[in-house]
Amino acid sequence: MAPKRTAEDTEPATAVGPKNPKKQKTSATTAAAPNAAPQPDGAQLDSKVVQDKAYALRNVVYRQIKRQMKWTPSCRVGRARWSYNGGAANAAVFLRAFRLEATNNKGKKWKQKKIPIDDFESCIGQVEASIRWGSLRIMGPHVNLKWDKEDNMFTVSGTYGLSQLRYEVDEED
């Protein structure tokens, strides 16, 4: 199930420029805007732009995690590993995409964080990959998230396994 737009993400996007991209005139300002390089933290983006980029980042993370979920023998016990390295336009987009705060509860900035699986799935969506006789889902109590502020790069990692295992663990708790 792909990430769903929440109330903060549901504002309609506005189209800029002609509908036919072949007829669009390019200039130095319009050519660099859609595929601009990552911006430093000092550069402020409009809240609508941050919102759209965060939603797009969530979709990319969802698709890349699902792409890695293949059957291996370690899936039987829920220990197969996945990891995704990605980049964000700036810190505001990254924090909005994962619905996080810039500092922890003690006021310190963090570089690595463990996100509970329920919070991660509420943000990204339930990542489930179909296999021949069942399905695979993200397992474990948490997902690891590492953030490199200087390069605007992040790493998300965790484990996956048979979805039946996750339901059995949930029933035991």
VMD Tcl script that draws the C-alpha trace (Angstrom):
set ca {
  {0.00 0.00 0.00}
  {1.60 3.25 -1.11}
  {1.82 6.17 1.29}
  {-1.46 7.99 1.64}
  {-1.70 11.72 1.68}
  {-2.70 13.04 5.06}
  {-4.59 16.23 5.83}
  {-1.30 18.13 5.63}
  {-0.60 16.68 2.18}
  {-4.00 17.00 0.49}
  {-3.79 20.50 -0.93}
  {-4.05 20.29 -4.73}
  {-0.89 20.96 -6.70}
  {-0.97 23.88 -9.11}
  {0.41 23.55 -12.60}
  {2.91 26.12 -13.79}
  {3.61 26.71 -17.46}
  {2.11 25.15 -20.60}
  {0.81 21.58 -20.51}
  {2.95 20.47 -23.46}
  {6.57 20.31 -22.24}
  {7.94 20.47 -25.79}
  {6.50 23.94 -26.29}
  {7.80 25.23 -22.96}
  {10.52 27.83 -23.23}
  {13.44 27.25 -20.93}
  {15.50 29.90 -19.28}
  {18.11 29.81 -16.57}
  {15.47 30.09 -13.85}
  {12.90 27.60 -15.17}
  {15.38 24.95 -16.30}
  {17.02 24.62 -12.88}
  {13.86 24.67 -10.77}
  {12.42 21.13 -11.19}
  {15.68 19.21 -10.77}
  {17.57 21.62 -8.57}
  {20.51 20.41 -6.51}
  {20.06 19.97 -2.77}
  {19.77 23.28 -1.02}
  {21.62 24.26 2.15}
  {19.67 24.64 5.36}
  {19.87 28.42 5.10}
  {17.76 28.40 1.93}
  {14.09 28.55 2.87}
  {11.54 26.73 0.75}
  {7.87 27.57 0.56}
  {5.77 25.31 2.83}
  {3.84 23.98 -0.20}
  {7.11 23.05 -1.94}
  {8.38 21.36 1.22}
  {5.10 19.46 1.51}
  {5.22 18.24 -2.10}
  {8.88 17.25 -1.91}
  {8.27 15.39 1.37}
  {5.39 13.44 -0.18}
  {7.54 12.57 -3.19}
  {10.37 11.47 -0.87}
  {7.98 9.18 1.03}
  {6.88 7.58 -2.24}
  {10.48 6.97 -3.31}
  {11.38 5.42 0.05}
  {8.29 3.18 -0.09}
  {9.07 1.95 -3.61}
  {12.76 1.35 -2.92}
  {12.07 -0.64 0.26}
  {9.45 -2.75 -1.52}
  {11.87 -3.38 -4.40}
  {14.41 -4.90 -1.98}
  {11.93 -7.29 -0.39}
  {12.68 -10.64 -2.03}
  {12.36 -14.14 -0.64}
  {15.39 -15.43 1.24}
  {15.57 -18.25 3.80}
  {16.01 -15.68 6.58}
  {12.48 -14.41 5.83}
  {11.11 -17.45 7.68}
  {12.21 -15.99 11.01}
  {11.89 -12.30 10.08}
  {15.61 -11.48 9.91}
  {16.07 -10.50 6.26}
  {17.65 -7.03 6.06}
  {16.78 -4.04 3.90}
  {18.47 -0.66 3.67}
  {17.89 2.47 1.59}
  {20.29 5.40 1.15}
  {18.74 8.56 -0.18}
  {18.95 12.30 -0.27}
  {16.61 15.15 0.55}
  {16.47 18.67 -0.82}
  {17.14 20.06 2.66}
  {16.51 19.30 6.33}
  {12.97 20.71 6.27}
  {11.93 18.25 3.55}
  {13.56 15.33 5.38}
  {11.95 16.18 8.73}
  {8.55 16.69 7.11}
  {8.78 13.42 5.16}
  {9.40 11.35 8.29}
  {7.31 13.61 10.58}
  {10.19 14.23 12.97}
  {11.49 17.07 15.12}
  {14.95 18.56 14.57}
  {15.91 17.98 18.22}
  {15.21 15.19 20.66}
  {13.30 15.63 23.93}
  {16.49 16.82 25.69}
  {17.09 19.60 23.15}
  {20.01 17.89 21.39}
  {20.20 17.43 17.64}
  {20.29 13.80 16.59}
  {22.18 11.92 13.85}
  {20.62 8.50 14.35}
  {17.16 7.59 15.54}
  {15.12 4.45 16.10}
  {11.56 4.96 14.89}
  {8.87 2.58 16.18}
  {7.49 0.46 13.34}
  {3.95 1.80 13.80}
  {5.12 5.41 13.45}
  {7.18 4.52 10.38}
  {4.23 2.76 8.72}
  {1.87 5.62 9.51}
  {4.31 7.92 7.71}
  {5.47 5.79 4.76}
  {2.64 3.27 4.53}
  {2.49 -0.48 5.08}
  {5.24 -1.90 2.92}
  {4.14 -5.35 1.79}
  {5.57 -7.41 -1.05}
  {3.74 -10.39 -2.50}
  {5.52 -13.71 -2.91}
  {4.25 -16.98 -4.33}
  {2.61 -18.40 -1.18}
  {2.32 -15.40 1.07}
  {3.60 -11.90 1.57}
  {6.55 -10.13 3.16}
  {6.30 -7.19 5.56}
  {8.61 -5.00 7.58}
  {9.35 -6.68 10.91}
  {11.06 -5.76 14.14}
  {10.13 -3.27 16.83}
  {11.77 -0.29 15.08}
  {13.37 1.10 11.93}
  {16.82 2.76 12.05}
  {17.12 6.22 10.55}
  {20.50 7.96 10.10}
  {20.77 11.59 8.96}
  {23.86 13.36 7.61}
  {23.02 17.05 7.84}
  {26.07 18.28 5.89}
  {25.28 16.25 2.76}
  {21.47 16.06 3.23}
  {21.72 12.27 2.93}
  {19.90 9.68 5.00}
  {19.85 5.91 5.51}
  {16.78 3.93 6.51}
  {17.23 0.28 7.47}
  {15.34 -2.54 9.11}
  {14.27 -6.15 8.78}
  {11.48 -7.94 6.95}
  {9.93 -11.37 6.93}
  {6.75 -13.34 6.40}
  {3.70 -11.29 7.30}
  {2.25 -14.22 9.30}
  {5.16 -13.84 11.75}
  {4.30 -10.23 12.44}
  {0.67 -11.06 13.20}
  {1.76 -13.83 15.58}
  {4.12 -11.46 17.41}
  {1.37 -8.81 17.66}
  {-1.07 -11.36 19.15}
  {1.45 -12.46 21.80}
  {1.89 -8.89 23.08}
}
mol new
graphics top color blue
foreach p $ca { graphics top sphere $p radius 0.5 }
foreach p [lrange $ca 0 end-1] q [lrange $ca 1 end] { graphics top cylinder $p $q radius 0.2 }
display resetview
